[in-house]
Amino acid sequence: MERITDFKVIVVGSGPAGCTAAIYLSRANLTPLVLEGLQPGGQLTITTEVENYPGFPEGILGPKLMDVMRQQAERFGSRFRMEEVVSVDLRRHPFILTTDQHEYECYALIIAAGASAMQLGLPSEKELQGFGVSYCATCDGFFFKEKEIVVVGGGDSAMEESTFLTKFAKKVTVIHRRSELRASKIMQERAQKNPKISFLLDSAVEEVVGTKDGGVSALKIRNLKTNQLTEMKAQGLFVAIGHTPNTKPYMGQLELDERGYIVLPHPHSTMTNIQGVFACGDAVDHIYRQAVTAAGSGCMAALDCERWLTHERITERWDLPTGEEERV
């Protein structure tokens, strides 16, 4: 496989964190390569309207927001390639990244690979993503004013999403496939005391009924004890069964927590446990998971990366004529 050595810095991921990092790096004349992965633009590309990103008072479509971010990074010299990282060697320097197409060598690495919302795996769910099916209450709750919606999940995230959604929705029904919720007692009690929230246990969503033009209109629900299938009126479905950080290629080299998120061991820094490797966005953040916080952390990672390269005098060595590295 061809090894490419043209880039000092590589950014993995092209969501808000990766694109922002690329903008800052390219403005510092570092001309990064952005490896976009299988979902260029990240999770925002499956979101219809984004109304909480600063600078867009009328809102903006998720794919459009990511498109303009990419254009801005490219304007300053960033390069984008639709390749997925399959393995890395961070035990040597320069680092080696292997994608599904090439092998790359780089002196600094920013991981902005994001996290993927876990899905139910229904064809109808996938078809209606962004058209009544959502994975983020904070992002999309506003669009469900006075509507009847369903939240699938039984953990703390599901309870938190359900409680938040009552600010907008007429009614929220929590559906969980077990007879008991997994959420902490305090989160359960908070949701159970909310008059807008009801619970449907021992049940699972089997089909989302609706169209892209009209949105979600109903859900087909199966009782897992009686096997009875019923149809429930609903105008929205929020799936809150967890997120999976896209950090598999880095296992065994970067420090990860028990859920697979990258650990940042240094206070006020995006540097990982390996010098020259930085991380930002949803691959690190399992609390906020917002486009604006991801973009902010992408900026931080780029600034940290630039300072590290300067401190290690790597930028100087790179710019020297071939064969003169030993003089530095």
Secondary structure, DSSP 8 states (H G I E B T S, - for coil): --EE---SEEEE--SHHHHHHHHHHHHTT---EEE--SSTTGGGGG-SEE-SSTT-TT-EEHHHHHHHHHHHHHHTT-EEE---EEEEE-SSSSEEEEESS-EEEESEEEE---EEE-----HHHHHTBTTTEES-HHHHGGGGTT-EEEEE--SHHHHHHHHHHTTT-SEEEEE-SSSS--S-HHHHHHHHT-TTEEEE-SEEEEEEEEETTTEEEEEEEEETTT--EEEEE-SEEEE-S-EEES-GGGTTTS-B-TTS-B---STT--B-SSTTEEE-GGGT-SS---HHHHHHHHHHHHHHHHHHHHHTTHHHHHHS-TT-GGG-
